[in-house]
């Protein structure tokens, strides 16, 4: 039984952390090849439920997936869903590689840091040092011709209409778990990581605390959640409760709710807003290697694609993470799958919403 549990944990961590390993390395690419609010949720303890989070989408090309996404947007939302992220503007999430007439919308926790390194590489006439940049999120990292939001609004529309538009997405639950791992569990000592832990983490913990104490004591199954707001601590299960269960009225600071590391990619990148953008290529993070190969073949890229992690984790932190994933209750996972089923269906992760 113990061996089986370890195997399940290893499989799940491989799915969540494919591009976020502690090791710093590159995948060498040669032409065309890649080389190495809410209803009450019952938090009933049950055996490990990693199998519920495994990736099982059909193996289709990113181009066909883009057509599938558009068909589902049309069927579910009528083909035009103008929802956008109110705190993080779409036009500032879109980066341009003008040499290839390519537009890329960056979704947090979906290898976006490495795509930004590639964009900087092309922006600087292929200076390879930028493929290993330590901070591709710095606001002065990109010039005005590389960020869609820096262009005139009329030109923005023309660019999106004429460019080859790409995006990589991820299962929303797996993405949230990855965000917790990197932004809150890891003790990486960078200003960004410390801001997440000390500022966002503080607000998040207080929201959880208010919510827990607002639930009637006779039916309060959340009192067992592991939080300690004196040190901005909460475990994975508590973070997922905050993200998927806690109503918005307990979340007064909206930039936390709409943070691009866990907010819906559909609103973040206007995936179903056909009046703004139509995507030609929708990659799945879970198929990053094979979907990247499709992109490489199309544009004949022959540079070393970066595969770096901005987060470092100790052996002890990785062990804690593995255990927290393993201990997620089955009923809770099923409930948040139900709550995210529309997004998972549109993005091609499940076959129906029934």
Secondary structure, DSSP 8 states (H G I E B T S, - for coil): -HHHHHHHHHHHHHHHTTT--SS-EE--EETTEE------------S--GGGGS-------HHHHHHHHHHHHHHHHTTB-----SSS-GGGTEEEEGGGTEEEE--TTSSHHHHHHHHHHHHTTS-GGGGG-S-TT-TTSS-TTTBGGGS-HHHHHHHHHHSEEEEEE--HHHHHHHHHIIIII----SHHHHHIIIIIHHHHHHHHHHHHHHS-GGG-TTTTS-EETTTTEE-HHHHHHHHHTS-GGG---HHHHT-TTTS-HHHHTTTTBTTT---SEEEEGGGHHHHHHHHHHHHT--S--EE--S----HHHHHHHHHHHHT--HHHHHHHHHHTHHHHHHTTSSS---
